[in-house]
Amino acid sequence: MREFIVEADGGSRGNPGPAGYGAVVSDAETGETLREAAEYIGVATNNVAEYRGLLAGLRAAHALDPAATVHVRMDSKLVVEQMSGRWKIKHPDMKPLAAQAARVFPPGRVTYEWIPRERNKHADRLANEAMDAGARGERWSESESTAELDTVAGGASRAAKTDADARAVRADADAGAAGAAGAAGAAGAAGADARAAEADGGADARGTEADADARIAKVDADARIAKADADARAAKAVASPGWAPADMGTPATFVLLRHGETLLTPQKRFSGSGGTDPSLSDTGREQAERAAAMLARRGTIQAVVSSPLARTRETAGIVAARLGLDVGIDDGLRETDFGAWEGLTFAEVRERHPDDLNAWLASPDAEPTGGGESFAATATRLAATRDKLVAAHAGRTVLLVTHVTPIKTLVRLALGAPPESLFRMELSAASLSVVAYYADGNASVRLLNDTSHLR
């Protein structure tokens, strides 16, 4: 069975803005470029252009051989993860494109691999050529296929081409590793997908002459070794697991800090927005100071926003003073109102309001006794607050000082986890969690739920 390599890319000058795509189909065994495709598509986003490039590449491969298998390489983590089935497709403009791409070849005949941008230069160049042509009011004209005749001369020519490709792979591998070290987001995504032991060439580059065959095999093996070495170095360069690559743009990053302890915290009493609004204890103030010192050392916080309750405002004030920042207040970050359960322990609530507690544990729509706030209502409030803050702080790193339920809810929503997952998380006082929100609607989560890191 024949195997093709499809490399695709797309770009938008404005996102959304004038957009185009490029795609290249090559023979997996010989490395020969068989087809090129590119098109200016008008005003669109980067992600839509990337999907259009993927679709064009798959269709070009199908036209060459409908029975072939295809290995897709793209520098878009979004497309690779969504088409591999690991990420949900949420954007309405991308769902139909992804569905069309999935139908070009039967399931199981197409595999996907993320590659650094430096190793996707051919498709990137075609996309830019298409956008340039569109700016001139012209159509991009397809290049002639570079497929070579299967002759003695062709075998020698392939050897020379593969030799040059191997040198290019080494140069691109070094550039990819350097790029990974310099951009934590791209390296983080590469670390998730890179398989250092996997050599993707798979080619012995057989020709008709024995000496050409030997040379091709040696050079191709060198190329696979160079790629594996680059992938291994990229994996080691990961700075922050879970960060997505630069092609999604700089995310709005929320560092979620739970307030320090109050006198109610060690007793594990319900303490929401409808109770006594306690201040920090001496221990809580010490925890806030430690959090402030740690965040000051990192030096990444650009703004501080707090819940309006006393314990969060006090925690935020301690941290903001250390960082030299002001504190903004957002009512949407307040804790859930626990109604008549405020100030009680779980055991006391079970003793006094067993039926209400059982209903609350069974359904996110159930309210605490006395007209408190349900977890479903909390989630609706937090989702609206999240969207507002993401829009206001696009590309920035913001410290949100809030409470147990809001933090758990933001993490749950980012992970797409069910409401009952709230009961399976535990957040220490003054603990930190991080959620990064990307322009495509996806998010990544990093947990630092341990106050020992603050000492």
C-alpha positions in Angstrom: 0.0 0.0 0.0 1.3 3.4 -0.9 1.9 6.0 1.8 1.8 9.8 1.4 3.1 12.6 3.7 0.8 15.6 3.8 2.2 18.8 5.2 -0.3 21.7 5.5 -0.5 25.2 6.9 -2.8 28.2 6.9 -2.5 31.8 7.9 -4.5 35.0 8.3 -3.1 38.5 8.2 -5.3 39.9 11.0 -6.9 36.8 12.5 -9.5 37.2 11.1 -8.1 38.9 8.0 -7.0 38.1 4.5 -6.2 34.3 4.7 -4.7 31.5 2.6 -3.5 28.0 2.9 -0.8 25.7 1.5 -0.5 22.0 1.3 2.2 19.6 0.0 1.8 15.9 -0.8 5.0 13.8 -0.9 5.9 10.2 -1.3 6.7 8.7 2.1 9.3 6.3 0.6 11.2 8.6 -1.7 10.5 12.1 -0.3 9.4 13.3 -3.7 7.0 16.2 -3.8 4.0 15.0 -5.8 1.5 17.8 -5.5 1.3 21.3 -4.2 -1.9 23.2 -3.4 -2.5 26.7 -2.2 -5.4 29.2 -2.3 -6.4 32.6 -1.1 -9.7 32.2 0.8 -10.7 35.7 1.6 -11.2 36.9 5.2 -10.9 34.0 7.7 -9.1 33.1 10.9 -5.8 31.2 11.2 -7.5 28.1 12.4 -10.0 28.0 9.5 -7.2 28.5 7.1 -5.3 25.7 8.7 -8.3 23.4 8.3 -8.7 24.4 4.7 -5.0 23.5 4.1 -5.5 20.1 5.7 -8.6 19.4 3.6 -6.8 20.5 0.4 -3.8 18.3 1.2 -6.0 15.2 1.9 -8.0 15.7 -1.3 -4.8 16.0 -3.3 -3.5 12.8 -1.8 -6.8 11.0 -2.5 -6.7 12.1 -6.1 -3.2 10.5 -6.4 -4.2 7.2 -4.8 -7.6 6.7 -3.0 -6.2 3.4 -1.5 -3.1 5.1 0.1 -2.4 5.7 3.8 -1.6 9.3 4.8 0.6 10.7 7.6 -0.3 14.4 8.2 2.3 16.8 9.7 1.2 20.2 10.8 2.5 22.9 13.1 -1.1 23.6 14.4 -1.5 21.8 17.7 -5.2 22.6 17.6 -5.8 20.8 14.3 -3.6 17.9 15.1 -5.3 17.3 18.5 -8.8 17.8 17.3 -8.4 15.5 14.2 -6.7 12.9 16.4 -9.8 13.0 18.7 -8.1 14.2 21.8 -9.6 17.7 21.8 -13.2 18.7 21.2 -14.1 20.9 18.2 -16.1 23.8 19.6 -15.9 26.5 16.9 -18.9 26.4 14.5 -16.6 27.4 11.5 -14.3 24.5 12.1 -16.7 21.7 12.7 -17.8 21.2 9.1 -14.3 21.5 7.8 -13.1 18.8 10.3 -16.0 16.6 9.3 -15.1 17.0 5.6 -11.5 16.2 6.3 -12.4 13.1 8.3 -14.4 11.7 5.3 -11.7 12.0 2.6 -10.1 8.7 3.6 -11.6 5.9 5.6 -11.0 6.0 9.4 -7.7 4.6 10.4 -5.9 5.4 7.2 -4.8 8.9 8.3 -2.5 9.7 11.2 -1.5 13.1 12.6 1.8 14.5 14.0 2.6 17.9 15.4 5.8 19.4 14.0 7.6 22.7 14.9 6.9 25.6 12.6 10.5 25.5 11.4 9.8 22.1 9.8 6.7 23.1 8.0 8.4 25.8 5.8 7.2 24.4 2.4 3.4 24.5 3.3 3.9 27.9 5.1 5.6 29.3 2.0 2.7 28.2 -0.2 0.2 29.7 2.1 2.0 33.1 2.0 2.3 32.9 -1.8 -1.5 32.4 -2.0 -2.1 35.4 0.3 0.3 37.5 -1.7 -1.5 36.5 -4.9 -4.8 37.3 -3.3 -3.6 40.8 -2.4 -2.7 41.4 -6.0 -6.1 40.2 -7.1 -4.7 37.1 -8.7 -5.0 33.3 -8.2 -2.1 31.2 -7.1 -1.0 28.9 -9.9 -0.1 25.3 -9.1 3.5 24.3 -9.5 4.4 21.3 -11.7 4.9 18.0 -9.8 8.5 17.2 -9.0 8.0 13.5 -9.4 11.0 11.9 -11.0 11.2 9.1 -13.6 12.1 5.7 -12.2 15.3 5.4 -14.1 19.0 5.0 -13.3 19.3 8.8 -13.7 16.2 9.2 -11.6 17.7 7.0 -8.8 20.9 9.1 -8.7 18.8 12.3 -8.8 16.8 11.1 -5.8 20.0 10.3 -4.0 21.2 13.8 -4.5 17.8 15.2 -3.4 17.6 13.0 -0.3 21.2 14.1 0.6 20.1 17.7 0.4 16.9 17.0 2.3 18.9 15.3 5.1 21.0 18.4 5.5 17.9 20.5 5.6 16.4 18.2 8.2 19.5 18.6 10.4 19.3 22.4 10.1 15.5 22.4 10.7 16.0 20.0 13.7 18.5 22.4 15.3 16.2 25.3 14.6 13.2 23.4 16.0 15.1 22.5 19.2 16.2 26.1 19.6 12.7 27.4 19.0 11.4 24.9 21.6 13.9 26.2 24.2 12.9 29.8 23.5 9.2 29.3 23.4 7.8 27.3 26.3 4.4 27.0 24.7 5.6 25.4 21.5 8.0 23.1 23.3 5.3 22.1 25.8 3.0 21.0 22.9 6.0 19.3 21.2 6.8 17.4 24.4 3.3 16.1 24.5 3.4 14.7 20.9 7.1 14.2 20.1 8.2 10.6 20.1 11.9 10.6 20.2 12.1 6.9 19.4 9.9 7.3 16.3 11.5 8.0 13.0 8.9 9.3 10.6 10.8 8.8 7.3 10.2 5.1 7.1 12.0 5.2 3.8 14.8 3.1 2.3 14.5 5.2 -0.9 14.9 2.3 -3.2 16.2 3.2 -6.7 17.2 1.1 -9.7 20.9 1.2 -9.0 22.5 -0.6 -6.1 24.9 2.3 -5.2 22.1 4.8 -5.3 20.0 2.6 -3.1 22.8 2.3 -0.5 23.4 6.0 -0.5 19.8 6.9 -0.1 19.3 4.4 2.7 22.3 5.8 4.6 21.3 9.5 4.2 17.7 8.7 5.1 18.8 6.9 8.2 20.9 9.9 9.1 17.9 12.1 8.7 15.8 9.9 11.0 18.5 10.1 13.6 18.7 13.8 13.3 14.9 14.1 13.7 14.9 11.8 16.7 17.7 13.8 18.3 15.8 17.1 17.7 12.6 15.6 19.1 14.4 14.4 22.2 16.0 17.8 22.8 12.6 19.5 22.2 11.0 17.3 24.8 13.7 18.1 27.3 13.2 21.8 26.7 9.6 21.8 28.0 9.3 24.5 30.6 5.6 24.3 31.6 3.7 21.1 30.9 0.3 21.7 29.4 1.1 25.0 27.6 0.0 25.1 24.0 2.0 26.2 21.0 2.5 29.8 19.8 0.3 29.3 16.7 -2.7 29.8 19.0 -1.5 33.2 20.1 -0.7 34.3 23.6 -3.4 33.1 26.0 -5.1 35.0 28.8 -3.6 33.2 31.8 -5.4 33.2 35.2 -3.3 32.4 38.2 -6.0 31.3 40.7 -5.0 31.9 44.3 -7.3 30.7 47.1 -7.3 33.1 50.1 -5.3 32.4 53.2 -6.9 30.7 56.2 -9.6 32.2 58.4 -10.5 30.9 61.8 -13.2 28.8 60.1 -10.8 27.2 57.6 -9.1 24.6 59.8 -12.5 23.6 61.2 -13.8 22.9 57.7 -16.9 25.0 58.2 -19.0 26.2 55.3 -17.9 29.8 54.7 -19.5 31.4 51.6 -20.7 34.8 50.6 -23.8 34.8 52.9 -22.1 34.3 56.2 -20.0 36.4 58.6 -17.4 37.4 56.1 -14.4 36.5 58.3 -10.9 38.1 57.9 -7.6 36.2 57.7 -6.2 34.6 60.8 -2.5 35.1 61.6 -1.7 31.9 59.8 -3.7 33.1 56.8 -1.7 36.4 56.6 1.5 34.4 56.8 0.3 32.2 53.9 -0.5 35.3 51.9 2.9 36.7 52.5 4.5 33.5 51.3 2.4 33.5 48.2 3.3 37.1 47.6 7.1 36.3 47.9 6.8 33.4 45.5 4.8 35.3 42.9 7.2 38.2 43.1 10.1 35.9 42.4 8.3 34.6 39.3 7.6 38.1 38.1 4.8 37.2 35.7 1.7 38.7 37.2 0.5 41.8 35.4 -2.8 42.5 37.2 -4.6 41.4 40.4 -8.4 40.9 40.6 -10.1 39.9 43.8 -13.4 38.6 45.1 -15.2 41.3 47.2 -15.1 39.3 50.4 -12.8 40.3 53.2 -10.5 37.3 53.3 -9.8 37.6 49.5 -9.4 41.3 49.5 -6.9 41.0 52.4 -5.0 38.2 50.7 -5.0 40.2 47.4 -3.8 43.3 49.2 -0.8 41.6 50.7 0.2 40.1 47.3 -0.5 43.2 45.3 1.6 45.4 47.7 4.6 43.1 47.1 4.1 43.2 43.4 3.5 46.9 43.2 0.1 46.5 41.6 -3.4 47.7 42.4 -6.3 45.4 43.3 -9.4 45.3 41.1 -12.7 43.8 42.5 -15.0 41.6 40.6 -18.2 40.4 42.3 -18.4 37.4 40.0 -15.4 35.9 41.9 -17.3 35.7 45.2 -17.8 32.4 47.0 -21.1 30.4 46.7 -23.8 31.4 49.2 -24.4 28.4 51.4 -27.6 29.7 52.9 -28.4 28.3 56.3 -25.3 26.1 56.2 -23.0 29.1 56.7 -20.7 28.5 59.7 -21.6 24.8 60.1 -19.5 21.7 59.6 -20.5 19.1 57.1 -21.5 16.8 60.0 -23.7 19.5 61.5 -25.4 20.1 58.2 -26.1 16.3 57.9 -27.6 16.2 61.3 -29.8 19.3 60.9 -30.7 19.2 57.2 -30.1 15.6 55.9 -32.6 15.7 53.0 -31.4 19.0 51.7 -27.8 17.9 52.0 -28.5 14.6 50.1 -30.2 16.5 47.3 -27.3 19.0 47.1 -24.8 16.1 46.8 -26.9 14.5 44.1 -27.7 17.4 41.8 -25.8 20.7 40.9 -29.2 22.3 40.6 -30.1 21.8 44.3 -29.7 24.8 46.6 -28.5 24.7 50.2 -31.1 25.1 52.9 -32.6 28.6 53.2 -32.2 29.8 49.6 -28.5 29.5 49.0 -26.8 29.3 45.6 -26.7 26.1 43.7 -23.5 24.9 42.0 -25.2 25.2 38.6 -25.9 28.9 39.4 -22.3 29.3 40.5 -21.1 27.8 37.3 -23.2 30.1 35.2 -21.9 33.1 37.1 -18.3 32.0 36.9 -18.5 31.3 33.2 -19.8 34.8 32.5 -17.1 36.2 34.8 -14.4 34.2 33.0 -15.5 35.3 29.6 -15.5 39.0 30.7 -12.0 38.7 32.2 -10.6 36.8 29.3 -11.8 39.6 26.9 -10.4 42.3 29.2 -7.0 40.7 29.7 -6.3 38.9 26.4 -2.6 37.9 26.3 -1.9 38.9 29.9 -1.2 37.0 33.1 -3.7 37.9 35.8 -3.9 36.8 39.5 -7.4 36.1 40.5 -7.8 35.9 44.3 -10.9 33.9 45.1 -12.4 30.9 46.9 -12.7 27.1 46.9 -15.8 26.8 44.8 -15.0 29.4 42.1 -11.5 27.9 41.6 -12.9 24.4 41.4 -15.5 25.6 39.0 -13.1 27.4 36.7 -10.9 24.3 36.6 -13.8 22.0 36.0 -15.1 24.1 33.1 -11.6 24.3 31.6 -11.3 20.5 31.7 -14.8 19.8 30.5 -15.4 17.7 33.7 -18.9 16.9 35.1 -20.3 18.9 38.0 -19.8 16.0 40.4 -16.0 16.5 40.0 -16.3 19.5 42.4 -16.6 16.9 45.2 -13.4 15.2 44.1 -11.1 18.2 44.3 -9.4 19.6 47.4 -7.7 23.0 47.5 -5.4 24.0 50.3 -5.5 27.5 51.7 -3.3 29.9 49.7 -2.9 27.2 47.0 -2.3 28.1 43.4 -3.8 26.8 40.2 -3.3 28.1 36.6 -5.7 28.1 33.7 -4.7 29.5 30.3 -7.4 30.4 27.8 -6.7 30.4 24.1 -8.5 32.3 21.3 -10.1 29.1 19.9 -12.0 28.5 23.2 -9.7 25.7 24.5 -7.9 25.9 27.8 -5.0 24.2 29.6 -4.8 23.7 33.4 -1.8 23.6 35.7 -2.3 22.7 39.4 0.0 23.8 42.2 -2.3 22.7 45.0 0.2 22.6 47.9 1.1 25.3 50.3 4.4 23.7 51.0 5.8 25.3 47.8 5.3 28.7 49.4 7.8 28.1 52.2 
